[in-house]
Structures are given as structure tokens and as C-alpha cells.
Amino acid sequence: MSIVAPSPATLSTAEVQRILQHPIDGPCSLCRVLPNGDGKHSGCWLCPAPEYGTILFRRLDASKHFLRTPPAIAFEAAVLVGVLELVVWVVVVDRETNTVFLATPDAFCDEGFEVERGHGFQLALPLGCWHEIRVEQE
């Protein structure tokens, strides 16, 4: 019997906080850090969520890392392509606003686009395709 993760749009803020509790500040002991194309830490990690499946996480500062035109969040293609079929959600945590952005791998397949702007080949997903949840700091 396979586990089916709910759509990010159906999750309450409290449920997101519970699911993300341990890895929101960085990888935990159960997480696997993903290298980029150069073998360095990509800023992404895979974390098991027993009730749903594996989640791809990334923490960043939106002012530095979000695409402005068009507004989107991009990942190094070498990191993303190999794990999209393994994860139930892609989660980005903006450290500046403590906002969590959730998307499904299908969203990248359906709405994602390729971009190359001097930082290597990337896959991006428009901001309108992400479900945003503001997480209160404790």
C-alpha cells in the first residue's frame, strides 16, 4: 500500500509546522544532503517524512535567490532532476520572512521552465505555482 501525500494547498499552517519541525533549520541526522554538480553542498537535502514520504528541502534568502523576472524559484538542474521522482513535495524555506513554499514534483513537470543566467543550468517554477505558508517563529 503506497502512501499518498496531500496536496500542499490542503495543509494547515499547524500541519506544515509539525511536518517541517525538525528539518526547517537544516538537515537532521535522518536527512541526506545533496551535492551540486561540483560535489559541494547544494543547499538542498532529502528528509524522510514517515507519514507521507521523502521531501526535498532547501533554505535560502529570497532577496538573493529568487528569480525576479519572471518571479520564480530555481534549482540547479543536476540536483533536481535526479530526485524529483523520489519526493512527494519540494519545500523551500525563505529565511528572511520565515515563509515556507511547497510544490509537488508534478508542478515542476507541468509548469517548470529551464533557465541559464550565469549560475549553470537550472529548473525554475513560477511563484504562482507554489503554495505559501507563513510559519510563526517560536
N, CA and C of each residue as an Amber inpcrd file, in Angstrom:
protein
   414
   0.8410000  -1.1790000   0.0000000   0.0000000   0.0000000   0.0000000
   0.8810000   1.2350000   0.0000000   0.7060000   2.1210000  -0.9850000
   1.5300000   3.3180000  -1.0590000   0.8960000   4.4570000  -0.2630000
   1.7660000   5.3250000   0.2070000   1.3230000   6.4980000   0.9650000
   1.0790000   7.6180000  -0.0260000  -0.0510000   8.2950000   0.1050000
  -0.3600000   9.4110000  -0.7800000  -0.3030000  10.6860000   0.0400000
   0.5890000  11.5770000  -0.3380000   0.7300000  12.8490000   0.3670000
  -0.3820000  13.7870000  -0.0780000  -0.9570000  14.5410000   0.8520000
  -1.9870000  15.5040000   0.4680000  -1.3920000  16.6350000  -0.3540000
  -2.2420000  17.3110000  -1.1070000  -1.8160000  18.4760000  -1.8650000
  -1.3400000  19.5470000  -0.8870000  -0.2740000  20.2890000  -1.2090000
   0.1720000  21.3540000  -0.3140000  -0.9310000  22.3570000   0.0100000
  -1.8420000  22.5720000  -0.9180000  -2.9140000  23.5440000  -0.6970000
  -3.8870000  23.1120000   0.3980000  -3.9110000  21.8210000   0.7260000
  -4.8490000  21.3470000   1.7400000  -4.2550000  21.3350000   3.1470000
  -2.9780000  21.6570000   3.2750000  -2.3260000  21.5930000   4.5780000
  -2.5670000  22.8670000   5.3890000  -2.8300000  22.6900000   6.6660000
  -2.9590000  23.8410000   7.5570000  -1.5640000  24.2970000   7.9800000
  -1.4630000  25.5160000   8.4650000  -0.1840000  26.0290000   8.9520000
   0.3480000  25.1450000  10.0660000  -0.5260000  24.6970000  10.9720000
  -0.1050000  23.8480000  12.0850000   0.4630000  22.5230000  11.5680000
  -0.1730000  21.9470000  10.5340000   0.3190000  20.6870000   9.9930000
   1.6690000  20.8850000   9.3110000   1.8310000  22.0020000   8.5940000
   3.1170000  22.2920000   7.9660000   4.1950000  22.4360000   9.0330000
   3.8970000  23.1420000  10.1010000   4.8700000  23.3070000  11.1770000
   5.2430000  21.9570000  11.7890000   4.2700000  21.0740000  11.9700000
   4.5420000  19.7600000  12.5390000   5.4030000  18.9220000  11.5940000
   5.0570000  18.9130000  10.3190000   5.7960000  18.1330000   9.3350000
   7.2260000  18.6520000   9.1890000   7.3810000  19.9650000   9.2220000
   8.6830000  20.5680000   8.9610000   9.5000000  20.8190000  10.2150000
   8.9860000  20.4880000  11.3610000   9.6130000  20.8570000  12.6330000
  11.1020000  20.5580000  12.6970000  11.4890000  19.3390000  12.4500000
  12.9090000  19.0360000  12.6480000  13.8240000  19.5220000  11.5310000
  13.4340000  19.5250000  10.2490000  14.4100000  19.9360000   9.2440000
  14.3250000  21.3970000   8.8200000  13.4460000  22.2030000   9.3900000
  13.2630000  23.5550000   8.8730000  14.5150000  24.4180000   9.0500000
  15.3320000  24.1080000  10.0580000  16.5490000  24.8800000  10.2960000
  17.7760000  24.2690000   9.6440000  17.6230000  23.1590000   8.9970000
  18.7450000  22.4930000   8.3460000  18.5810000  20.9920000   8.4490000
  19.4590000  20.2710000   7.7890000  19.3410000  18.8110000   7.7710000
  19.4550000  18.2000000   9.1670000  18.6630000  17.1750000   9.4250000
  18.7550000  16.4330000  10.6800000  19.5710000  15.1640000  10.4250000
  19.6930000  14.3330000  11.4350000  20.5020000  13.1210000  11.2950000
  19.8960000  12.1140000  10.3080000  18.6010000  12.2270000  10.0220000
  17.9550000  11.3150000   9.0790000  18.0160000  11.8120000   7.6400000
  18.4160000  13.0580000   7.4660000  18.4120000  13.6780000   6.1420000
  19.6620000  13.3240000   5.3490000  19.5280000  13.4240000   4.0340000
  20.6670000  13.2070000   3.1300000  20.9250000  14.5120000   2.3830000
  22.1090000  15.0940000   2.6190000  22.4960000  16.3350000   1.9510000
  22.8400000  16.0180000   0.4970000  22.3610000  16.8660000  -0.4090000
  22.5850000  16.6360000  -1.8360000  23.7180000  17.5060000  -2.3630000
  24.6720000  16.9150000  -3.0530000  25.7470000  17.7080000  -3.6430000
  25.2840000  18.3650000  -4.9420000  25.9290000  19.4720000  -5.2930000
  25.6470000  20.0860000  -6.5890000  26.5210000  19.4480000  -7.6470000
  26.5420000  19.9930000  -8.8390000  27.3230000  19.4210000  -9.9280000
  28.8210000  19.4060000  -9.6710000  29.2980000  20.2850000  -8.7670000
  30.7220000  20.3530000  -8.4280000  31.0690000  19.5080000  -7.2130000
  30.0810000  18.7920000  -6.6580000  30.3220000  17.9610000  -5.4930000
  30.2260000  18.7080000  -4.1700000  29.9160000  19.9980000  -4.2060000
  29.7650000  20.7830000  -2.9830000  28.3210000  20.6990000  -2.5020000
  28.0730000  21.1510000  -1.2710000  26.7150000  21.1620000  -0.7100000
  25.8390000  22.0820000  -1.5680000  24.7330000  21.5620000  -2.0360000
  23.8430000  22.3190000  -2.9230000  22.8890000  23.2280000  -2.1650000
  22.8250000  23.0680000  -0.8510000  21.8200000  23.8000000  -0.0830000
  20.5100000  23.0320000  -0.0250000  20.4800000  21.8430000  -0.6160000
  19.2780000  21.0080000  -0.6320000  19.5500000  19.7180000   0.1300000
  18.4770000  19.1750000   0.7020000  18.5960000  17.8760000   1.3410000
  17.2760000  17.1300000   1.2440000  17.3840000  15.8070000   1.2980000
  16.2120000  14.9350000   1.2990000  15.9540000  14.5060000   2.7280000
  14.6920000  14.5670000   3.1340000  14.3520000  14.1940000   4.5050000
  13.1170000  13.2970000   4.4850000  13.1730000  12.1820000   5.2080000
  12.0060000  11.3050000   5.2690000  10.9220000  11.8880000   6.1670000
   9.7110000  11.8500000   5.6920000   8.5470000  12.2120000   6.4970000
   7.7100000  10.9410000   6.5490000   7.8270000  10.1670000   7.6380000
   7.2430000   8.8230000   7.6800000   5.7830000   8.7400000   7.2610000
   4.9890000   9.7550000   7.6060000   3.5710000   9.6620000   7.2690000
   3.2710000   9.9830000   5.8110000   4.2440000  10.5420000   5.0650000
   3.9840000  10.9370000   3.6800000   4.9740000  10.3650000   2.6770000
   6.2510000  10.4520000   2.9740000   7.2870000  10.0490000   2.0320000
   8.4640000  11.0000000   2.1450000   9.3270000  10.9990000   1.1670000
  10.5290000  11.8320000   1.2000000  10.2330000  13.2350000   0.6790000
  10.8370000  14.2240000   1.3390000  10.6310000  15.6300000   0.9900000
  11.9840000  16.2370000   0.6240000  12.0160000  17.0310000  -0.4470000
  13.2090000  17.7800000  -0.8230000  13.1140000  19.1640000  -0.1870000
  14.1330000  19.5320000   0.5870000  14.1650000  20.8210000   1.2660000
  15.2670000  21.7040000   0.7210000  15.0290000  23.0010000   0.8040000
  16.0550000  24.0000000   0.5100000  15.7670000  25.2350000   1.3380000
  16.7880000  25.7660000   1.9940000  16.6750000  27.0270000   2.7380000
  17.4640000  28.0790000   1.9830000  16.8890000  29.2720000   1.8580000
  17.5730000  30.3400000   1.1360000  17.0360000  31.6980000   1.5580000
  17.6520000  32.7350000   1.0240000  17.1860000  34.1070000   1.2250000
  16.5510000  34.5560000  -0.0840000  15.2450000  34.8510000  -0.0310000
  14.5130000  35.1880000  -1.2550000  15.1280000  36.3820000  -1.9820000
  15.5780000  37.3800000  -1.2490000  16.1210000  38.5740000  -1.8960000
  17.3580000  38.2680000  -2.7390000  18.0660000  37.2080000  -2.4030000
  19.2750000  36.8360000  -3.1440000  19.0250000  35.7260000  -4.1600000
  18.0960000  34.8200000  -3.8650000  17.9980000  33.5920000  -4.6470000
  16.7450000  33.4150000  -5.4910000  15.6920000  34.1760000  -5.2650000
  14.5060000  34.0440000  -6.1100000  14.7580000  34.7660000  -7.4350000
  14.2600000  34.2040000  -8.5250000  14.3050000  34.9090000  -9.8000000
  13.3250000  36.0740000  -9.7370000  13.7090000  37.1910000 -10.3130000
  12.8280000  38.3640000 -10.3010000  11.9580000  38.4410000 -11.5580000
  12.5440000  38.0700000 -12.7130000  11.8080000  38.1190000 -13.9620000
  12.0550000  36.8360000 -14.7360000  11.0740000  35.9960000 -14.8740000
   9.7830000  36.0160000 -14.1720000   9.9800000  35.5820000 -12.7220000
   9.0780000  35.9980000 -11.8240000   9.2040000  35.5950000 -10.4150000
   9.1190000  34.0730000 -10.2950000  10.1850000  33.4850000  -9.7620000
  10.2530000  32.0160000  -9.6910000  11.3220000  31.5980000  -8.6910000
  11.2880000  30.3190000  -8.3460000  12.3180000  29.7030000  -7.5190000
  12.9970000  28.6570000  -8.3860000  14.3360000  28.7260000  -8.4480000
  15.0820000  27.8280000  -9.3220000  16.0000000  26.9120000  -8.5150000
  16.2510000  25.7540000  -9.0780000  17.1520000  24.7530000  -8.5030000
  18.1760000  24.3790000  -9.5580000  19.3760000  24.0670000  -9.1400000
  20.3670000  23.5560000 -10.0610000  19.8110000  22.2650000 -10.6650000
  19.8240000  22.1810000 -11.9680000  19.2220000  21.0300000 -12.6550000
  19.8400000  19.7190000 -12.2090000  21.1430000  19.6950000 -11.9960000
  21.8260000  18.4630000 -11.5870000  21.2910000  17.9350000 -10.2580000
  20.8280000  18.8280000  -9.3990000  20.2760000  18.4270000  -8.1020000
  18.8390000  17.9590000  -8.2670000  18.0460000  18.7390000  -8.9710000
  16.6070000  18.4960000  -9.0420000  16.2210000  17.2890000  -9.8880000
  16.8370000  17.1440000 -11.0350000  16.4360000  16.0840000 -11.9700000
  16.5530000  14.7010000 -11.3450000  17.5810000  14.4600000 -10.5790000
  17.7780000  13.1400000 -10.0150000  16.8620000  12.7620000  -8.8750000
  16.1740000  13.7520000  -8.2860000  15.3680000  13.4390000  -7.1110000
  13.8720000  13.6890000  -7.2680000  13.4460000  14.3320000  -8.3280000
  12.0170000  14.6410000  -8.4650000  11.1280000  13.4070000  -8.3810000
  11.5830000  12.2930000  -8.9250000  10.7490000  11.0900000  -8.9000000
  10.7600000  10.3980000  -7.5380000  11.6440000  10.8340000  -6.6370000
  11.7540000  10.2170000  -5.3140000  10.9640000  10.9460000  -4.2330000
  10.5410000  12.1810000  -4.5050000   9.9590000  13.0070000  -3.4480000
   8.4660000  13.2310000  -3.6430000   7.7870000  13.5350000  -2.5190000
   6.3580000  13.8560000  -2.5870000   6.1380000  15.3600000  -2.6330000
   7.0710000  16.1210000  -2.0590000   6.9910000  17.5820000  -2.0800000
   8.3690000  18.1660000  -2.2680000   8.3900000  19.3730000  -2.8040000
   9.5810000  20.2110000  -2.8330000   9.2490000  21.3800000  -1.9120000
  10.1080000  21.6200000  -0.9230000   9.8540000  22.6430000   0.0880000
  11.0120000  23.6200000   0.1110000  10.6850000  24.9080000   0.0120000
  11.6800000  25.9690000   0.1090000  11.3160000  26.8320000   1.3020000
  12.2930000  27.0830000   2.1610000  12.0890000  27.9300000   3.3320000
  12.8590000  29.2230000   3.1140000  12.1350000  30.3440000   3.0910000
  12.7690000  31.6570000   2.9780000  13.1700000  32.1020000   4.3810000
  14.4680000  32.1940000   4.6220000  14.9650000  32.5700000   5.9500000
  14.6220000  34.0040000   6.3210000  14.4360000  34.8600000   5.3340000
  14.1750000  36.2770000   5.6120000  12.7680000  36.5120000   6.1550000
  11.7970000  35.7890000   5.6220000  10.4050000  36.0220000   6.0140000
   9.8010000  34.8540000   6.7830000  10.5730000  33.7640000   6.9070000
  10.0820000  32.5430000   7.5450000   8.8400000  32.0040000   6.8220000
   8.8390000  32.1580000   5.5100000   7.7610000  31.6410000   4.6770000
   8.1900000  30.3090000   4.0820000   7.2670000  29.3560000   4.0900000
   7.5060000  28.0390000   3.5140000   6.7550000  27.9700000   2.1860000
   7.4580000  27.5730000   1.1520000   6.8700000  27.4000000  -0.1710000
   6.8520000  25.9040000  -0.4630000   5.6710000  25.3780000  -0.7970000
   5.5270000  23.9480000  -1.0870000   5.0290000  23.7570000  -2.5100000
   5.5900000  22.7630000  -3.1790000   5.1320000  22.3960000  -4.5170000
   5.2970000  20.8910000  -4.6830000   4.5920000  20.3500000  -5.6360000
   4.7220000  18.9260000  -5.9370000   5.7170000  18.7460000  -7.0880000
   6.3050000  17.5720000  -7.1910000   7.1730000  17.3140000  -8.3420000
   6.4210000  17.4840000  -9.6690000   5.1320000  17.1470000  -9.6760000
   4.3310000  17.3110000 -10.8990000   4.2790000  18.7600000 -11.3530000
   4.2870000  19.6900000 -10.4020000   4.2640000  21.1120000 -10.7610000
   5.5030000  21.4690000 -11.5780000   6.6650000  20.9110000 -11.2060000
   7.8800000  21.1680000 -11.9790000   7.7580000  20.5890000 -13.3760000
   7.1630000  19.4160000 -13.4910000   6.9930000  18.7820000 -14.7980000
   6.0010000  19.5610000 -15.6590000   4.9170000  20.0580000 -15.0370000
   3.8510000  20.7390000 -15.7730000   4.1460000  22.2060000 -16.0540000
   4.7070000  22.9150000 -15.0770000   4.8470000  24.3740000 -15.1730000
   6.2940000  24.8710000 -15.1250000   7.2360000  23.9730000 -14.8270000
   8.6310000  24.3840000 -14.7000000   9.2340000  24.7930000 -16.0390000
  10.3080000  25.5710000 -15.9590000  10.9990000  26.0060000 -17.1680000
  12.5050000  26.0280000 -16.9170000  13.2450000  25.9620000 -18.0050000
  14.7080000  25.9480000 -17.9270000  15.2220000  27.3820000 -17.9410000
  16.3220000  27.6070000 -17.2150000  16.9320000  28.9280000 -17.1810000
  18.4410000  28.7710000 -17.0380000  19.1850000  29.6640000 -17.6910000
  20.6410000  29.7180000 -17.5700000  21.0050000  31.1980000 -17.5060000
  21.3710000  31.6420000 -16.3160000  21.6900000  33.0590000 -16.1150000
  23.0390000  33.2160000 -15.4200000  24.0030000  32.4180000 -15.8540000
  25.3470000  32.5440000 -15.3270000  25.6490000  31.7100000 -14.0950000
  24.6940000  30.9120000 -13.6430000  24.9030000  30.0600000 -12.4700000
  24.7010000  28.5920000 -12.8150000  24.8690000  28.2470000 -14.0690000
  24.6530000  26.8820000 -14.5070000  23.2000000  26.6560000 -14.8960000
  22.9530000  25.5190000 -15.4970000  21.6190000  25.1490000 -15.9600000
  20.7030000  24.9280000 -14.7560000  19.5540000  25.5960000 -14.7390000
  18.6110000  25.4760000 -13.6280000  17.2080000  25.1660000 -14.1390000
  16.4020000  24.5650000 -13.2440000  14.9760000  24.3710000 -13.4850000
  14.2440000  25.2670000 -12.5010000  13.2940000  26.0360000 -13.0050000
  12.5890000  27.0060000 -12.1700000  11.0890000  26.7540000 -12.2020000
  10.4340000  27.1390000 -11.1190000   8.9830000  27.0320000 -11.0160000
   8.4460000  28.4110000 -10.6360000   7.5070000  28.9640000 -11.4350000
   6.9690000  30.2920000 -11.1300000   6.3790000  30.3510000  -9.7210000
   6.5010000  31.5150000  -9.0820000   5.9950000  31.6730000  -7.7150000
   4.5140000  31.3550000  -7.6030000   3.7450000  31.6120000  -8.6530000
   2.3150000  31.3270000  -8.6250000   1.9820000  29.8470000  -8.5160000
   2.9570000  28.9860000  -8.7420000   2.7470000  27.5330000  -8.6670000
   3.0640000  26.9700000  -7.2860000   3.5870000  27.8060000  -6.4050000
   3.9400000  27.3760000  -5.0460000   2.8130000  27.7140000  -4.0890000
   2.6220000  26.8780000  -3.0900000   1.6780000  27.1600000  -2.0100000
   2.5050000  27.7830000  -0.8810000   2.1570000  29.0210000  -0.4850000
   2.9200000  29.7420000   0.5270000   2.2510000  29.6400000   1.8970000
   3.0660000  29.3580000   2.9160000   2.5690000  29.3510000   4.2970000
   3.5740000  30.0860000   5.1540000   3.1110000  31.0880000   5.8460000
   3.9700000  31.8330000   6.7730000   4.0250000  31.0370000   8.0860000
   5.2280000  30.6890000   8.5170000   5.4100000  29.9100000   9.7330000
   5.8750000  30.8500000  10.8450000   5.1140000  30.8870000  11.9200000
   5.4720000  31.7410000  13.0510000   6.6730000  31.1640000  13.7610000
   7.5930000  32.0320000  14.1410000   8.7430000  31.5740000  14.9030000
   8.3580000  31.4120000  16.3590000   8.9570000  30.3780000  16.9710000
   8.6330000  30.1090000  18.3790000   9.5950000  30.8380000  19.2840000
